Amino acid sequence: MELEDAMIWGIVATAPLFVLLLIIGTPLFLALFLALAGGVGTTIYVYRKRNAKP
C-alpha cells in the first residue's frame, strides 16, 4: 500500500466521524449558548425591575 493511498483512506475514514461530531456539536453549542444568554438576560431583567421601584 502506498503512503498516498493510506492517507486518502485515513481521510475517508475520519471525514464521517468529523461530520457527525459537527452535526452533534453545533446544536449542542447553540443550545448551551442560548441557555447561558437567556439566564444572564433574565437575571439582568429581574435585577433591573427589582431596583426600578424605590
Biopython code that builds the backbone (N, CA, C, O; Angstrom):
import numpy as np
from Bio.PDB.StructureBuilder import StructureBuilder

atoms = [
    (1, "MET", "N", (0.850, -1.198, 0.000)),
    (1, "MET", "CA", (0.000, 0.000, 0.000)),
    (1, "MET", "C", (0.889, 1.253, 0.000)),
    (1, "MET", "O", (1.831, 1.374, 0.782)),
    (2, "GLU", "N", (0.556, 2.162, -0.892)),
    (2, "GLU", "CA", (1.308, 3.408, -0.982)),
    (2, "GLU", "C", (0.915, 4.348, 0.159)),
    (2, "GLU", "O", (-0.159, 4.212, 0.745)),
    (3, "LEU", "N", (1.784, 5.289, 0.462)),
    (3, "LEU", "CA", (1.531, 6.249, 1.523)),
    (3, "LEU", "C", (0.347, 7.149, 1.160)),
    (3, "LEU", "O", (-0.488, 7.464, 2.009)),
    (4, "GLU", "N", (0.284, 7.557, -0.112)),
    (4, "GLU", "CA", (-0.813, 8.409, -0.570)),
    (4, "GLU", "C", (-2.157, 7.698, -0.394)),
    (4, "GLU", "O", (-3.132, 8.301, 0.057)),
    (5, "ASP", "N", (-2.199, 6.419, -0.751)),
    (5, "ASP", "CA", (-3.421, 5.632, -0.595)),
    (5, "ASP", "C", (-3.831, 5.548, 0.874)),
    (5, "ASP", "O", (-5.007, 5.664, 1.217)),
    (6, "ALA", "N", (-2.840, 5.345, 1.725)),
    (6, "ALA", "CA", (-3.106, 5.248, 3.155)),
    (6, "ALA", "C", (-3.678, 6.557, 3.692)),
    (6, "ALA", "O", (-4.592, 6.550, 4.517)),
    (7, "MET", "N", (-3.135, 7.681, 3.217)),
    (7, "MET", "CA", (-3.608, 8.996, 3.652)),
    (7, "MET", "C", (-5.039, 9.237, 3.175)),
    (7, "MET", "O", (-5.877, 9.743, 3.922)),
    (8, "ILE", "N", (-5.306, 8.870, 1.927)),
    (8, "ILE", "CA", (-6.650, 9.034, 1.362)),
    (8, "ILE", "C", (-7.653, 8.207, 2.155)),
    (8, "ILE", "O", (-8.735, 8.688, 2.490)),
    (9, "TRP", "N", (-7.290, 6.954, 2.455)),
    (9, "TRP", "CA", (-8.179, 6.087, 3.237)),
    (9, "TRP", "C", (-8.383, 6.630, 4.647)),
    (9, "TRP", "O", (-9.465, 6.517, 5.224)),
    (10, "GLY", "N", (-7.329, 7.217, 5.184)),
    (10, "GLY", "CA", (-7.422, 7.830, 6.516)),
    (10, "GLY", "C", (-8.410, 8.976, 6.529)),
    (10, "GLY", "O", (-9.213, 9.113, 7.452)),
    (11, "ILE", "N", (-8.341, 9.811, 5.478)),
    (11, "ILE", "CA", (-9.258, 10.950, 5.355)),
    (11, "ILE", "C", (-10.685, 10.449, 5.170)),
    (11, "ILE", "O", (-11.616, 10.961, 5.792)),
    (12, "VAL", "N", (-10.851, 9.446, 4.312)),
    (12, "VAL", "CA", (-12.171, 8.869, 4.037)),
    (12, "VAL", "C", (-12.774, 8.276, 5.311)),
    (12, "VAL", "O", (-13.978, 8.376, 5.544)),
    (13, "ALA", "N", (-11.923, 7.658, 6.130)),
    (13, "ALA", "CA", (-12.402, 7.026, 7.363)),
    (13, "ALA", "C", (-12.739, 8.070, 8.431)),
    (13, "ALA", "O", (-13.664, 7.878, 9.221)),
    (14, "THR", "N", (-11.987, 9.173, 8.451)),
    (14, "THR", "CA", (-12.143, 10.176, 9.501)),
    (14, "THR", "C", (-13.234, 11.190, 9.197)),
    (14, "THR", "O", (-13.866, 11.714, 10.114)),
    (15, "ALA", "N", (-13.463, 11.476, 7.910)),
    (15, "ALA", "CA", (-14.428, 12.504, 7.498)),
    (15, "ALA", "C", (-15.840, 12.298, 8.080)),
    (15, "ALA", "O", (-16.402, 13.248, 8.625)),
    (16, "PRO", "N", (-16.435, 11.088, 7.985)),
    (16, "PRO", "CA", (-17.781, 10.905, 8.539)),
    (16, "PRO", "C", (-17.845, 11.157, 10.042)),
    (16, "PRO", "O", (-18.833, 11.691, 10.545)),
    (17, "LEU", "N", (-16.801, 10.776, 10.747)),
    (17, "LEU", "CA", (-16.723, 10.987, 12.191)),
    (17, "LEU", "C", (-16.721, 12.482, 12.498)),
    (17, "LEU", "O", (-17.412, 12.948, 13.404)),
    (18, "PHE", "N", (-15.926, 13.226, 11.717)),
    (18, "PHE", "CA", (-15.825, 14.684, 11.882)),
    (18, "PHE", "C", (-17.163, 15.352, 11.597)),
    (18, "PHE", "O", (-17.585, 16.250, 12.325)),
    (19, "VAL", "N", (-17.831, 14.904, 10.523)),
    (19, "VAL", "CA", (-19.139, 15.450, 10.143)),
    (19, "VAL", "C", (-20.167, 15.152, 11.231)),
    (19, "VAL", "O", (-20.974, 16.011, 11.585)),
    (20, "LEU", "N", (-20.132, 13.925, 11.760)),
    (20, "LEU", "CA", (-21.047, 13.522, 12.826)),
    (20, "LEU", "C", (-20.830, 14.386, 14.066)),
    (20, "LEU", "O", (-21.787, 14.821, 14.707)),
    (21, "LEU", "N", (-19.568, 14.626, 14.394)),
    (21, "LEU", "CA", (-19.210, 15.463, 15.538)),
    (21, "LEU", "C", (-19.733, 16.879, 15.345)),
    (21, "LEU", "O", (-20.227, 17.507, 16.282)),
    (22, "LEU", "N", (-19.615, 17.377, 14.106)),
    (22, "LEU", "CA", (-20.071, 18.721, 13.767)),
    (22, "LEU", "C", (-21.585, 18.814, 13.890)),
    (22, "LEU", "O", (-22.116, 19.785, 14.429)),
    (23, "ILE", "N", (-22.284, 17.782, 13.380)),
    (23, "ILE", "CA", (-23.752, 17.749, 13.402)),
    (23, "ILE", "C", (-24.262, 17.688, 14.841)),
    (23, "ILE", "O", (-25.244, 18.345, 15.184)),
    (24, "ILE", "N", (-23.593, 16.899, 15.679)),
    (24, "ILE", "CA", (-23.995, 16.763, 17.082)),
    (24, "ILE", "C", (-23.570, 17.998, 17.885)),
    (24, "ILE", "O", (-24.319, 18.482, 18.734)),
    (25, "GLY", "N", (-22.386, 18.491, 17.613)),
    (25, "GLY", "CA", (-21.791, 19.569, 18.401)),
    (25, "GLY", "C", (-22.438, 20.930, 18.207)),
    (25, "GLY", "O", (-22.590, 21.688, 19.165)),
    (26, "THR", "N", (-22.826, 21.249, 16.963)),
    (26, "THR", "CA", (-23.357, 22.578, 16.667)),
    (26, "THR", "C", (-24.651, 22.883, 17.428)),
    (26, "THR", "O", (-24.723, 23.918, 18.090)),
    (27, "PRO", "N", (-25.685, 22.015, 17.359)),
    (27, "PRO", "CA", (-26.908, 22.298, 18.112)),
    (27, "PRO", "C", (-26.670, 22.324, 19.620)),
    (27, "PRO", "O", (-27.290, 23.099, 20.348)),
    (28, "LEU", "N", (-25.765, 21.468, 20.069)),
    (28, "LEU", "CA", (-25.440, 21.401, 21.496)),
    (28, "LEU", "C", (-24.829, 22.723, 21.953)),
    (28, "LEU", "O", (-25.204, 23.267, 22.992)),
    (29, "PHE", "N", (-23.877, 23.234, 21.158)),
    (29, "PHE", "CA", (-23.220, 24.508, 21.462)),
    (29, "PHE", "C", (-24.221, 25.659, 21.420)),
    (29, "PHE", "O", (-24.206, 26.543, 22.277)),
    (30, "LEU", "N", (-25.095, 25.632, 20.405)),
    (30, "LEU", "CA", (-26.122, 26.662, 20.255)),
    (30, "LEU", "C", (-27.082, 26.653, 21.440)),
    (30, "LEU", "O", (-27.440, 27.705, 21.970)),
    (31, "ALA", "N", (-27.494, 25.453, 21.849)),
    (31, "ALA", "CA", (-28.415, 25.315, 22.970)),
    (31, "ALA", "C", (-27.783, 25.834, 24.257)),
    (31, "ALA", "O", (-28.430, 26.521, 25.047)),
    (32, "LEU", "N", (-26.513, 25.499, 24.455)),
    (32, "LEU", "CA", (-25.780, 25.944, 25.639)),
    (32, "LEU", "C", (-25.645, 27.463, 25.645)),
    (32, "LEU", "O", (-25.839, 28.116, 26.670)),
    (33, "PHE", "N", (-25.304, 28.015, 24.467)),
    (33, "PHE", "CA", (-25.151, 29.466, 24.324)),
    (33, "PHE", "C", (-26.462, 30.194, 24.602)),
    (33, "PHE", "O", (-26.491, 31.205, 25.305)),
    (34, "LEU", "N", (-27.557, 29.656, 24.031)),
    (34, "LEU", "CA", (-28.879, 30.263, 24.218)),
    (34, "LEU", "C", (-29.315, 30.190, 25.677)),
    (34, "LEU", "O", (-29.888, 31.142, 26.207)),
    (35, "ALA", "N", (-29.043, 29.061, 26.324)),
    (35, "ALA", "CA", (-29.400, 28.886, 27.728)),
    (35, "ALA", "C", (-28.639, 29.883, 28.596)),
    (35, "ALA", "O", (-29.202, 30.487, 29.509)),
    (36, "LEU", "N", (-27.349, 30.046, 28.298)),
    (36, "LEU", "CA", (-26.499, 30.972, 29.050)),
    (36, "LEU", "C", (-26.973, 32.406, 28.847)),
    (36, "LEU", "O", (-27.114, 33.167, 29.803)),
    (37, "ALA", "N", (-27.219, 32.767, 27.574)),
    (37, "ALA", "CA", (-27.675, 34.118, 27.252)),
    (37, "ALA", "C", (-29.029, 34.399, 27.897)),
    (37, "ALA", "O", (-29.260, 35.483, 28.432)),
    (38, "GLY", "N", (-29.922, 33.408, 27.839)),
    (38, "GLY", "CA", (-31.243, 33.552, 28.444)),
    (38, "GLY", "C", (-31.158, 33.739, 29.948)),
    (38, "GLY", "O", (-31.869, 34.561, 30.525)),
    (39, "GLY", "N", (-30.281, 32.967, 30.575)),
    (39, "GLY", "CA", (-30.093, 33.063, 32.020)),
    (39, "GLY", "C", (-29.563, 34.421, 32.434)),
    (39, "GLY", "O", (-30.058, 35.023, 33.387)),
    (40, "VAL", "N", (-28.564, 34.902, 31.725)),
    (40, "VAL", "CA", (-27.961, 36.209, 32.033)),
    (40, "VAL", "C", (-28.971, 37.325, 31.773)),
    (40, "VAL", "O", (-29.114, 38.248, 32.575)),
    (41, "GLY", "N", (-29.670, 37.226, 30.642)),
    (41, "GLY", "CA", (-30.673, 38.231, 30.289)),
    (41, "GLY", "C", (-31.789, 38.297, 31.321)),
    (41, "GLY", "O", (-32.208, 39.382, 31.724)),
    (42, "THR", "N", (-32.267, 37.139, 31.745)),
    (42, "THR", "CA", (-33.331, 37.073, 32.744)),
    (42, "THR", "C", (-32.861, 37.662, 34.070)),
    (42, "THR", "O", (-33.596, 38.395, 34.731)),
    (43, "THR", "N", (-31.639, 37.336, 34.448)),
    (43, "THR", "CA", (-31.069, 37.840, 35.701)),
    (43, "THR", "C", (-30.993, 39.363, 35.690)),
    (43, "THR", "O", (-31.372, 40.018, 36.661)),
    (44, "ILE", "N", (-30.496, 39.924, 34.577)),
    (44, "ILE", "CA", (-30.384, 41.379, 34.439)),
    (44, "ILE", "C", (-31.777, 42.017, 34.465)),
    (44, "ILE", "O", (-31.990, 43.040, 35.115)),
    (45, "TYR", "N", (-32.721, 41.396, 33.748)),
    (45, "TYR", "CA", (-34.098, 41.913, 33.674)),
    (45, "TYR", "C", (-34.738, 41.970, 35.061)),
    (45, "TYR", "O", (-35.313, 42.987, 35.451)),
    (46, "VAL", "N", (-34.630, 40.866, 35.796)),
    (46, "VAL", "CA", (-35.213, 40.783, 37.140)),
    (46, "VAL", "C", (-34.535, 41.777, 38.078)),
    (46, "VAL", "O", (-35.197, 42.442, 38.876)),
    (47, "TYR", "N", (-33.208, 41.873, 37.975)),
    (47, "TYR", "CA", (-32.438, 42.776, 38.836)),
    (47, "TYR", "C", (-32.840, 44.226, 38.599)),
    (47, "TYR", "O", (-33.038, 44.986, 39.548)),
    (48, "ARG", "N", (-32.958, 44.608, 37.326)),
    (48, "ARG", "CA", (-33.315, 45.987, 36.986)),
    (48, "ARG", "C", (-34.764, 46.298, 37.373)),
    (48, "ARG", "O", (-35.069, 47.397, 37.837)),
    (49, "LYS", "N", (-35.642, 45.327, 37.179)),
    (49, "LYS", "CA", (-37.052, 45.521, 37.519)),
    (49, "LYS", "C", (-37.220, 45.690, 39.039)),
    (49, "LYS", "O", (-38.047, 46.474, 39.505)),
    (50, "ARG", "N", (-36.426, 44.946, 39.782)),
    (50, "ARG", "CA", (-36.497, 44.998, 41.244)),
    (50, "ARG", "C", (-35.947, 46.327, 41.760)),
    (50, "ARG", "O", (-36.456, 46.881, 42.734)),
    (51, "ASN", "N", (-34.897, 46.835, 41.094)),
    (51, "ASN", "CA", (-34.252, 48.068, 41.551)),
    (51, "ASN", "C", (-34.919, 49.328, 40.999)),
    (51, "ASN", "O", (-34.563, 50.443, 41.378)),
    (52, "ALA", "N", (-35.889, 49.144, 40.101)),
    (52, "ALA", "CA", (-36.558, 50.297, 39.498)),
    (52, "ALA", "C", (-37.440, 51.017, 40.525)),
    (52, "ALA", "O", (-37.487, 52.247, 40.564)),
    (53, "LYS", "N", (-38.137, 50.233, 41.352)),
    (53, "LYS", "CA", (-39.020, 50.840, 42.357)),
    (53, "LYS", "C", (-38.226, 51.210, 43.616)),
    (53, "LYS", "O", (-37.429, 50.413, 44.109)),
    (54, "PRO", "N", (-38.449, 52.407, 44.122)),
    (54, "PRO", "CA", (-37.724, 52.835, 45.325)),
    (54, "PRO", "C", (-38.255, 52.155, 46.602)),
    (54, "PRO", "O", (-37.749, 52.412, 47.695)),
]
sb = StructureBuilder()
sb.init_structure("model")
sb.init_model(0)
sb.init_chain("A")
sb.init_seg("    ")
for serial, (resi, resn, name, xyz) in enumerate(atoms, 1):
    if name == "N":
        sb.init_residue(resn, " ", resi, " ")
    sb.init_atom(name, np.array(xyz, "f"), 0.0, 1.0, " ", f" {name:<3s}", serial, name[0])
structure = sb.get_structure()
